Amino acid sequence: MTRFEPTLIVNELRVVKDGHVVLSESFHVGLNIIKGHNSSGKTTTLDFLAFGLGAEEIPWKRQALLCDSVFVEVSRNGRRVTLKREV
């Protein structure tokens, strides 16, 4: 894979409710595949990731709105940064 500078690589996604981690996904450099049965949370996971990276118009599912915070750890030009947003 050819890597261009500047880079932004997602390392980890965490979603928290009442101080407990309810979703934790690790990512690696390259292609990441999120798979699962119907209604297993694939789209909700991607919604949380997009929101954590700054997206605004998220079509939240009712259960997702019960969560408190989204944390996304990214590597930005080789430096790790954690982004946090309140749901």
Stockholm file with secondary structure:
# STOCKHOLM 1.0

chainA/1-87         MTRFEPTLIVNELRVVKDGHVVLSESFHVGLNIIKGHNSSGKTTTLDFLAFGLGAEEIPWKRQALLCDSVFVEVSRNGRRVTLKREV
#=GR chainA/1-87 SS CCCCSSCEEEEEEEEEETTEEEEEEECCSSCCCCCCSTTSSHHHHHHHHHHHTTCCCCCCCTTGGGCCEEEEEEEETTEEEEEEEEC
#=GC SS_cons        CCCCSSCEEEEEEEEEETTEEEEEEECCSSCCCCCCSTTSSHHHHHHHHHHHTTCCCCCCCTTGGGCCEEEEEEEETTEEEEEEEEC
//
